Amino acid sequence: MEIFLDVWAEDSLSGEKTKCNEAIYTFVAVNNMGRPVKGSLEFTAETELRRN
């Protein structure tokens, strides 16, 4: 699963917004030994809408 994140700073006086960081977090399912395992994820339209 990947999560896309944008971080913005806003000047409280002028209201000007500046993008100051972005990241992509990748999550991997692991077993009790710490090894990656195949997982099954279901995404709803609501989840996908939050990304856009």
trRosetta pair geometry for C-beta under 8 A, 3 or more apart (Angstrom, degrees):
i j d omega theta_ij theta_ji phi_ij phi_ji
1 26 7.4 152 80 -156 46 49
1 27 4.5 -11 60 55 96 108
1 41 6.1 116 -74 -71 111 174
2 24 5.7 -10 -168 -175 110 99
2 25 6.8 153 -156 80 54 51
2 26 5.3 -19 -100 -100 79 69
2 27 7.5 -167 -77 17 31 75
3 24 7.2 157 77 -159 48 49
3 25 4.4 -7 55 56 101 104
3 27 7.3 51 -10 -17 102 107
4 22 7.7 -8 -175 -173 81 97
4 23 7.7 168 -154 89 42 50
4 24 5.6 -16 -103 -106 66 77
4 51 6.2 79 37 -150 114 90
5 22 6.6 163 91 -157 60 52
5 23 4.7 -7 60 59 108 89
5 24 7.5 -178 21 -81 78 30
5 25 6.7 42 -8 -9 120 103
6 19 6.1 -51 -173 -138 106 110
6 21 7.6 156 -161 91 43 56
6 22 5.1 -13 -107 -106 65 89
7 19 7.2 109 77 -161 52 64
7 20 5.5 -63 104 67 98 84
7 21 4.0 8 46 59 123 96
7 22 6.9 -153 16 -72 77 41
7 23 7.8 38 -16 0 106 98
8 17 5.1 1 -179 -172 124 106
8 18 6.8 149 -158 74 72 37
8 19 5.6 -46 -99 -99 76 53
8 20 6.7 128 -129 11 24 85
9 17 7.2 157 80 -153 42 57
9 18 5.2 -18 60 62 92 91
9 20 4.9 46 -10 -22 108 134
10 15 6.6 -17 -174 -155 104 39
10 16 7.1 165 -152 83 59 39
10 17 4.9 -23 -98 -98 82 76
10 18 7.8 171 -84 19 36 68
11 14 4.5 14 99 45 130 92
11 15 6.5 -42 75 12 82 14
11 16 4.6 21 26 50 120 86
11 17 7.9 -134 13 -68 74 34
11 18 7.8 60 -27 -5 92 104
12 15 7.9 26 -157 -71 18 47
19 22 7.0 10 174 -48 117 100
28 36 5.2 -54 170 -114 122 103
29 36 6.9 88 76 -155 59 63
29 37 5.2 -72 112 64 102 85
29 38 7.6 9 68 132 126 8
29 39 3.9 101 1 -39 157 133
30 33 7.8 -126 167 72 96 53
30 34 5.3 -5 172 -152 138 33
30 35 6.1 143 -154 67 86 26
30 36 5.8 -54 -98 -90 72 38
30 37 6.4 123 -137 5 21 90
31 34 7.3 -54 68 12 63 17
31 35 5.3 -8 36 57 104 84
31 37 5.0 93 -46 -41 91 129
43 47 4.6 -120 -161 77 86 137
43 48 5.9 89 151 -49 122 93
44 47 5.0 106 53 2 71 99
44 48 7.3 -141 97 1 41 88
45 48 5.7 -59 -150 42 36 110
45 49 6.1 42 151 -27 68 105
46 49 5.6 -52 -147 31 30 115
46 50 6.9 36 154 -24 61 99
47 50 6.0 -52 -159 25 32 112
47 51 7.4 32 147 -20 61 101
48 51 5.7 -50 -161 26 41 115
48 52 7.0 18 152 -3 69 104
49 52 6.1 -67 -151 45 37 97
